[in-house]
Amino acid sequence: MKYVIVPPPVTLLDREGAPLKKPDGKQLPTVTLHSFLMDVPCSDPKIGQGAVGLRRINKLDKLFADAKPDAEVAVEDADHAVVQEILAGITWNNLVLARQQLCFLDAWEKASEEKRPLKAVAEEASA
């Protein structure tokens, strides 16, 4: 297992630092690790073919759908490795937006093979 620590959501900003807006003028929703995973690696064909790929997407969706910032989420090694490979090979079209989402790649890359000790989790929560 790999244990991924969920980073806080990100509000995507334009070059001037203003929140990005949809064509209708409404602000884009914040990006969470869950939405990032669903939009980026889970939309890549390398996630898996057929039922294997769909099951992997469903597992990741369920694992991260309600995960709050600083939550520790256990991901199977095989699923982690496939997503890591996809993330390592991404070609970004917009570096301004890509750099703002680096925290999600960092969280995935820094996943630990061991759970955080309960004492560390309690101390982080009280800080």
DOVEXRO-772226 format. One record per residue: x, y, z of N, C-alpha, C, CB in turn; residue in one letter; residue number from 1. Coordinates in nm, 3 decimals. Atoms other than C-alpha are relative to their C-alpha. Glycine has a CB too. Example, Ala and Ser with C-alpha at 12.3 -4.5 7.8 and 13.67 -1.06 7.14 Angstrom:
2
TORPA    n_xx    n_yy    n_zz   ca_xx   ca_yy   ca_zz    c_xx    c_yy    c_zz   cb_xx   cb_yy   cb_zz residu num
TORPA   0.089  -0.119   0.000   1.230  -0.450   0.780   0.090   0.120   0.000  -0.099   0.003   0.125      A   1
TORPA  -0.082  -0.119  -0.006   1.367  -0.106   0.714  -0.077   0.109   0.073   0.041   0.046  -0.142      S   2
//
This chain:
127
TORPA    n_xx    n_yy    n_zz   ca_xx   ca_yy   ca_zz    c_xx    c_yy    c_zz   cb_xx   cb_yy   cb_zz residu num
TORPA   0.083  -0.119   0.000   0.000   0.000   0.000   0.087   0.125   0.000  -0.094   0.000   0.121      M   1
TORPA  -0.060  -0.133  -0.006   0.093   0.361  -0.053  -0.101   0.090   0.069   0.039   0.054  -0.145      K   2
TORPA   0.086  -0.090  -0.075  -0.046   0.627   0.177   0.020   0.143  -0.051   0.029  -0.009   0.153      Y   3
TORPA  -0.005  -0.133   0.060  -0.125   0.957   0.005  -0.065   0.099   0.096  -0.072   0.002  -0.139      V   4
TORPA   0.054  -0.107  -0.084  -0.174   1.272   0.213  -0.068   0.101  -0.092   0.113   0.069   0.089      I   5
TORPA   0.080  -0.087   0.086  -0.449   1.485   0.057   0.037   0.147   0.024  -0.152  -0.022   0.024      V   6
TORPA  -0.030  -0.143  -0.015  -0.338   1.846  -0.010  -0.128   0.084  -0.002   0.096   0.047  -0.112      P   7
TORPA   0.118  -0.088   0.006  -0.575   2.143   0.024  -0.041   0.026  -0.145   0.029   0.133   0.072      P   8
TORPA   0.045  -0.034   0.135  -0.788   2.239  -0.278   0.072   0.124  -0.052  -0.152   0.022  -0.002      P   9
TORPA  -0.067  -0.111   0.067  -0.650   2.490  -0.528  -0.102   0.077  -0.083   0.118  -0.050  -0.089      V  10
TORPA   0.078  -0.087   0.089  -0.828   2.786  -0.686   0.093   0.041  -0.113  -0.060   0.126   0.076      T  11
TORPA  -0.086  -0.033   0.113  -0.683   2.822  -1.034  -0.009   0.148  -0.033  -0.037  -0.084  -0.123      L  12
TORPA  -0.009  -0.143   0.026  -0.566   3.175  -1.113   0.061   0.026  -0.137   0.083   0.068   0.109      L  13
TORPA  -0.061  -0.038   0.127  -0.480   3.353  -1.435   0.135   0.065   0.027  -0.092   0.097  -0.080      D  14
TORPA  -0.134  -0.058  -0.015  -0.144   3.523  -1.497   0.002   0.122   0.092   0.054   0.039  -0.135      R  15
TORPA   0.007  -0.119  -0.084  -0.261   3.834  -1.313  -0.042  -0.033   0.143  -0.097   0.099  -0.059      E  16
TORPA   0.036   0.041  -0.134  -0.369   3.635  -1.008  -0.150   0.001   0.029   0.068   0.086   0.097      G  17
TORPA   0.146   0.002  -0.018  -0.746   3.656  -1.064  -0.052  -0.142  -0.021  -0.070   0.100  -0.099      A  18
TORPA   0.057   0.133   0.020  -0.957   3.340  -1.027  -0.051  -0.018  -0.142  -0.113  -0.025   0.101      P  19
TORPA   0.048   0.030   0.135  -1.030   3.174  -1.360  -0.151  -0.009  -0.002   0.062  -0.131  -0.051      L  20
TORPA   0.146   0.002   0.015  -1.384   3.207  -1.487  -0.040  -0.083  -0.121  -0.055   0.144  -0.013      K  21
TORPA   0.061   0.073   0.112  -1.606   2.997  -1.711  -0.046   0.103  -0.103  -0.120  -0.090   0.049      K  22
TORPA   0.050  -0.093   0.101  -1.735   3.149  -2.036  -0.123   0.079   0.045  -0.034  -0.075  -0.126      P  23
TORPA   0.120  -0.070  -0.048  -2.058   3.241  -1.851   0.033   0.100   0.111  -0.102  -0.101   0.051      D  24
TORPA  -0.041  -0.097  -0.100  -1.855   3.452  -1.604   0.009  -0.054   0.141  -0.093   0.113  -0.001      G  25
TORPA  -0.007   0.059  -0.134  -1.888   3.219  -1.306   0.141  -0.054   0.024  -0.106  -0.113   0.017      K  26
TORPA  -0.132   0.050  -0.036  -1.574   3.121  -1.120   0.007  -0.151  -0.016   0.035   0.040   0.144      Q  27
TORPA  -0.022   0.145   0.009  -1.431   2.777  -1.192   0.002  -0.058   0.141   0.133  -0.032  -0.076      L  28
TORPA  -0.009   0.061  -0.132  -1.467   2.535  -0.902   0.145  -0.025   0.038  -0.081  -0.133   0.004      P  29
TORPA  -0.136   0.031  -0.043  -1.161   2.469  -0.691   0.036  -0.141  -0.045   0.015   0.015   0.155      T  30
TORPA  -0.050   0.131   0.039  -0.946   2.174  -0.789   0.041  -0.074   0.126   0.120   0.011  -0.100      V  31
TORPA  -0.038   0.086  -0.112  -0.917   1.893  -0.534   0.085  -0.114  -0.055  -0.127  -0.054   0.076      T  32
TORPA  -0.075   0.117   0.045  -0.694   1.589  -0.546  -0.093  -0.095  -0.075   0.069  -0.073   0.119      L  33
TORPA   0.097   0.087   0.066  -1.006   1.392  -0.638  -0.029   0.047  -0.142  -0.130  -0.006   0.081      H  34
TORPA   0.033  -0.049   0.135  -1.101   1.615  -0.932   0.122  -0.005  -0.090  -0.055   0.144   0.007      S  35
TORPA  -0.123   0.010   0.078  -0.737   1.628  -1.044   0.021  -0.142  -0.051   0.121   0.045   0.084      F  36
TORPA  -0.019   0.140   0.041  -0.714   1.248  -1.047  -0.102  -0.041  -0.106  -0.011  -0.093   0.121      L  37
TORPA   0.104   0.037   0.097  -1.044   1.210  -1.232   0.023   0.067  -0.135  -0.138   0.039   0.054      M  38
TORPA  -0.017  -0.075   0.125  -0.956   1.477  -1.491   0.131  -0.029  -0.072  -0.007   0.147   0.029      D  39
TORPA  -0.131   0.015   0.065  -0.589   1.399  -1.553   0.037  -0.147  -0.019   0.109   0.071   0.083      V  40
TORPA  -0.041   0.137   0.028  -0.464   1.043  -1.497  -0.115  -0.094  -0.038   0.071  -0.056   0.118      P  41
TORPA   0.109   0.093   0.030  -0.806   0.878  -1.506  -0.061   0.023  -0.138  -0.109   0.014   0.105      C  42
TORPA   0.047  -0.022   0.137  -0.877   1.031  -1.847   0.105  -0.045  -0.102  -0.036   0.148  -0.022      S  43
TORPA  -0.108   0.046   0.086  -0.551   0.892  -1.987  -0.023  -0.147  -0.035   0.139   0.020   0.068      D  44
TORPA   0.019   0.140   0.038  -0.577   0.565  -2.186   0.093  -0.097   0.073   0.020  -0.014  -0.148      P  45
TORPA  -0.094   0.088  -0.071  -0.278   0.430  -1.990  -0.054  -0.047   0.136   0.132   0.073   0.021      K  46
TORPA   0.058   0.040  -0.129  -0.503   0.399  -1.682  -0.041  -0.147  -0.005  -0.122   0.088   0.035      I  47
TORPA   0.032   0.141   0.015  -0.600   0.059  -1.821  -0.108  -0.022  -0.104  -0.043  -0.058   0.132      G  48
TORPA   0.098   0.035   0.102  -0.802  -0.111  -2.088  -0.119  -0.072   0.062   0.064  -0.087  -0.108      Q  49
TORPA   0.119   0.076  -0.036  -1.155  -0.242  -2.051  -0.038   0.008   0.146   0.020  -0.141  -0.037      G  50
TORPA   0.050   0.008  -0.138  -1.284  -0.357  -1.715   0.110   0.033   0.102  -0.056  -0.139   0.028      A  51
TORPA  -0.110  -0.029  -0.092  -0.940  -0.331  -1.551   0.012   0.151   0.021   0.133  -0.058  -0.054      V  52
TORPA  -0.011  -0.145  -0.009  -0.920   0.040  -1.628  -0.119   0.062   0.072   0.012   0.061  -0.137      G  53
TORPA   0.119  -0.053  -0.066  -1.278   0.106  -1.523  -0.001  -0.029   0.150  -0.126  -0.057  -0.064      L  54
TORPA  -0.006   0.033  -0.143  -1.229  -0.076  -1.194   0.102   0.090   0.072   0.037  -0.149   0.019      R  55
TORPA  -0.101  -0.087  -0.061  -0.913   0.126  -1.126  -0.056   0.141   0.020   0.128   0.005  -0.088      R  56
TORPA   0.062  -0.133  -0.011  -1.099   0.452  -1.197  -0.104   0.002   0.111  -0.065   0.040  -0.135      I  57
TORPA   0.102   0.007  -0.105  -1.388   0.344  -0.974   0.063  -0.003   0.139  -0.089  -0.123  -0.020      N  58
TORPA  -0.067   0.007  -0.130  -1.150   0.257  -0.690   0.054   0.137   0.040   0.114  -0.103  -0.003      K  59
TORPA  -0.056  -0.131  -0.031  -0.971   0.592  -0.711  -0.110   0.101   0.029   0.087   0.050  -0.116      L  60
TORPA   0.114  -0.090  -0.022  -1.303   0.775  -0.735  -0.054  -0.018   0.142  -0.112  -0.027  -0.105      D  61
TORPA   0.054   0.027  -0.134  -1.434   0.607  -0.420   0.098   0.039   0.111  -0.036  -0.148   0.014      K  62
TORPA  -0.100  -0.030  -0.102  -1.108   0.650  -0.229   0.012   0.150   0.028   0.134  -0.054  -0.042      L  63
TORPA  -0.030  -0.142  -0.015  -1.072   1.023  -0.292  -0.122   0.092  -0.005   0.096   0.041  -0.106      F  64
TORPA   0.119  -0.085   0.018  -1.431   1.148  -0.346  -0.030   0.087   0.122  -0.121  -0.085  -0.031      A  65
TORPA   0.034  -0.075  -0.121  -1.485   1.254   0.016   0.122   0.029   0.087  -0.102  -0.077   0.082      D  66
TORPA  -0.123  -0.019  -0.078  -1.121   1.283   0.125   0.023   0.150   0.025   0.122  -0.061  -0.074      A  67
TORPA  -0.023  -0.138  -0.042  -1.055   1.604   0.317   0.150   0.029   0.003  -0.062   0.028   0.140      K  68
TORPA  -0.142  -0.035  -0.010  -0.725   1.795   0.322   0.063  -0.061   0.125   0.019   0.152   0.000      P  69
TORPA  -0.081   0.064  -0.103  -0.461   1.620   0.534  -0.046  -0.142   0.032  -0.003   0.083   0.125      D  70
TORPA   0.039   0.140  -0.018  -0.649   1.289   0.517   0.108  -0.089  -0.060  -0.140  -0.029  -0.066      A  71
TORPA  -0.094   0.098   0.051  -0.433   0.984   0.463  -0.081  -0.109  -0.070   0.089  -0.060   0.116      E  72
TORPA   0.078   0.094   0.079  -0.569   0.763   0.184   0.091  -0.114  -0.046  -0.066   0.071  -0.122      V  73
TORPA  -0.077   0.119   0.039  -0.443   0.407   0.126  -0.035  -0.040  -0.143  -0.027  -0.117   0.097      A  74
TORPA   0.017   0.035   0.142  -0.392   0.321  -0.242   0.083  -0.126  -0.025   0.045   0.118  -0.095      V  75
TORPA  -0.073   0.122   0.033  -0.297  -0.022  -0.370   0.124   0.033  -0.084  -0.091  -0.100  -0.077      E  76
TORPA  -0.126  -0.026   0.070   0.061  -0.037  -0.500  -0.015   0.002  -0.151   0.103  -0.104   0.039      D  77
TORPA   0.015   0.007   0.146  -0.042  -0.137  -0.853  -0.071   0.123  -0.054  -0.077  -0.127  -0.040      A  78
TORPA   0.074  -0.119   0.043  -0.291   0.151  -0.881   0.089   0.124   0.012  -0.129   0.017   0.082      D  79
TORPA  -0.089  -0.113  -0.020  -0.039   0.396  -0.739   0.104   0.006  -0.112   0.070  -0.008   0.137      H  80
TORPA  -0.105   0.005   0.103   0.227   0.282  -0.987  -0.051   0.043  -0.136   0.058  -0.141  -0.009      A  81
TORPA   0.056  -0.038   0.131  -0.001   0.321  -1.291  -0.022   0.151  -0.005  -0.133  -0.075  -0.027      V  82
TORPA   0.024  -0.145  -0.003  -0.106   0.672  -1.188   0.133   0.075   0.000  -0.085   0.039   0.123      V  83
TORPA  -0.131  -0.065  -0.004   0.255   0.764  -1.107   0.064   0.004  -0.139   0.093  -0.073   0.098      Q  84
TORPA  -0.056   0.006   0.135   0.365   0.653  -1.454  -0.069   0.103  -0.091  -0.014  -0.142  -0.059      E  85
TORPA   0.074  -0.097   0.082   0.091   0.863  -1.616   0.043   0.142   0.037  -0.153  -0.017   0.020      I  86
TORPA  -0.037  -0.135  -0.044   0.176   1.170  -1.406   0.142   0.036  -0.042  -0.014   0.012   0.151      L  87
TORPA  -0.139  -0.026   0.038   0.546   1.135  -1.485   0.014   0.033  -0.149   0.086  -0.121   0.033      A  88
TORPA  -0.010  -0.022   0.143   0.473   1.149  -1.858  -0.091   0.108  -0.056  -0.029  -0.124  -0.070      G  89
TORPA   0.093  -0.103   0.048   0.227   1.438  -1.874   0.074   0.111  -0.073  -0.080   0.058   0.118      I  90
TORPA  -0.046  -0.120   0.068   0.289   1.713  -2.126  -0.105   0.108   0.027   0.020  -0.025  -0.154      T  91
TORPA   0.094  -0.105  -0.039   0.132   2.030  -1.991  -0.013   0.102  -0.112   0.046   0.069   0.130      W  92
TORPA   0.026  -0.101   0.103  -0.030   2.270  -2.239   0.006   0.141   0.057  -0.136  -0.024  -0.063      N  93
TORPA   0.004  -0.131  -0.062  -0.056   2.557  -1.992   0.081  -0.006   0.129  -0.145   0.047   0.027      N  94
TORPA  -0.088   0.010  -0.117   0.234   2.594  -1.750  -0.048   0.085   0.117   0.140   0.041  -0.038      L  95
TORPA   0.053  -0.082  -0.110   0.061   2.869  -1.550  -0.095  -0.084   0.084  -0.073   0.127  -0.055      V  96
TORPA   0.095   0.084  -0.072  -0.219   2.628  -1.459   0.069  -0.125   0.056  -0.115  -0.041  -0.091      L  97
TORPA  -0.068   0.121  -0.044   0.012   2.326  -1.432   0.076   0.025   0.130   0.097  -0.050  -0.108      A  98
TORPA  -0.079  -0.029  -0.120   0.236   2.492  -1.173  -0.088   0.014   0.123   0.082   0.127  -0.020      R  99
TORPA   0.092  -0.015  -0.113  -0.065   2.568  -0.955  -0.050  -0.135   0.051  -0.118   0.087  -0.039      Q 100
TORPA   0.047   0.132  -0.038  -0.149   2.196  -0.948   0.114  -0.094   0.041  -0.078  -0.062  -0.115      Q 101
TORPA  -0.117   0.080  -0.037   0.199   2.078  -0.858  -0.017  -0.070   0.135   0.124   0.089   0.004      L 102
TORPA   0.021   0.062  -0.132   0.083   2.005  -0.501  -0.063  -0.139  -0.013  -0.088   0.090   0.088      C 103
TORPA   0.064   0.130   0.018  -0.126   1.716  -0.636   0.102  -0.104  -0.048  -0.116   0.011  -0.100      F 104
TORPA  -0.106   0.091   0.044   0.171   1.561  -0.816   0.095  -0.030   0.116   0.079   0.061  -0.118      L 105
TORPA  -0.088   0.021  -0.116   0.387   1.613  -0.507  -0.062  -0.097   0.099   0.030   0.134   0.069      D 106
TORPA   0.068   0.089  -0.095   0.129   1.443  -0.284   0.008  -0.144  -0.049  -0.148   0.041   0.019      A 107
TORPA  -0.003   0.135   0.056   0.121   1.144  -0.518   0.141  -0.057   0.007  -0.051  -0.001  -0.145      W 108
TORPA  -0.140   0.047   0.001   0.501   1.122  -0.551   0.053  -0.027   0.140   0.088   0.103  -0.069      E 109
TORPA  -0.051   0.014  -0.137   0.557   1.157  -0.176  -0.078  -0.102   0.082  -0.005   0.134   0.070      K 110
TORPA   0.077   0.102  -0.073   0.315   0.879  -0.085   0.096  -0.095   0.071  -0.093  -0.080  -0.097      A 111
TORPA  -0.085   0.083  -0.084   0.460   0.667   0.192  -0.048  -0.144  -0.001   0.003   0.055   0.144      S 112
TORPA   0.038   0.141  -0.014   0.466   0.292   0.234  -0.049  -0.029   0.141   0.119  -0.090  -0.034      E 113
TORPA   0.044   0.017  -0.138   0.384   0.344   0.600  -0.099   0.109   0.037   0.120   0.001   0.096      E 114
TORPA   0.095  -0.098  -0.050   0.093   0.514   0.770   0.072   0.095   0.096  -0.120  -0.070   0.071      K 115
TORPA  -0.053  -0.094  -0.099   0.164   0.823   0.973  -0.032  -0.054   0.139  -0.058   0.144  -0.019      R 116
TORPA   0.031   0.042  -0.137   0.191   0.744   1.344  -0.120   0.082   0.051   0.124   0.017   0.094      P 117
TORPA   0.118  -0.070  -0.053  -0.129   0.834   1.530   0.039   0.127   0.074  -0.078  -0.092   0.094      L 118
TORPA  -0.045  -0.118  -0.073   0.067   1.078   1.747   0.024   0.114  -0.098   0.127  -0.031   0.082      K 119
TORPA  -0.028  -0.104   0.099   0.183   1.271   1.437  -0.129   0.055  -0.058   0.089  -0.053  -0.112      A 120
TORPA   0.129  -0.045   0.055  -0.171   1.283   1.301  -0.069   0.090   0.101  -0.090  -0.122  -0.036      V 121
TORPA   0.064  -0.081  -0.104  -0.303   1.417   1.634   0.070   0.134   0.015  -0.001  -0.075   0.134      A 122
TORPA  -0.074  -0.124  -0.013  -0.025   1.676   1.659  -0.026   0.094  -0.118   0.150  -0.028   0.011      E 123
TORPA   0.026  -0.082   0.119  -0.083   1.796   1.300  -0.141   0.058   0.007   0.017  -0.084  -0.128      E 124
TORPA   0.138  -0.048  -0.009  -0.456   1.827   1.367  -0.014   0.114   0.100  -0.093  -0.115   0.039      A 125
TORPA   0.011  -0.104  -0.101  -0.400   2.041   1.676   0.081   0.124  -0.036   0.045  -0.053   0.135      S 126
TORPA  -0.085  -0.115   0.038  -0.146   2.270   1.504  -0.076   0.104  -0.078   0.119  -0.047  -0.082      A 127
//
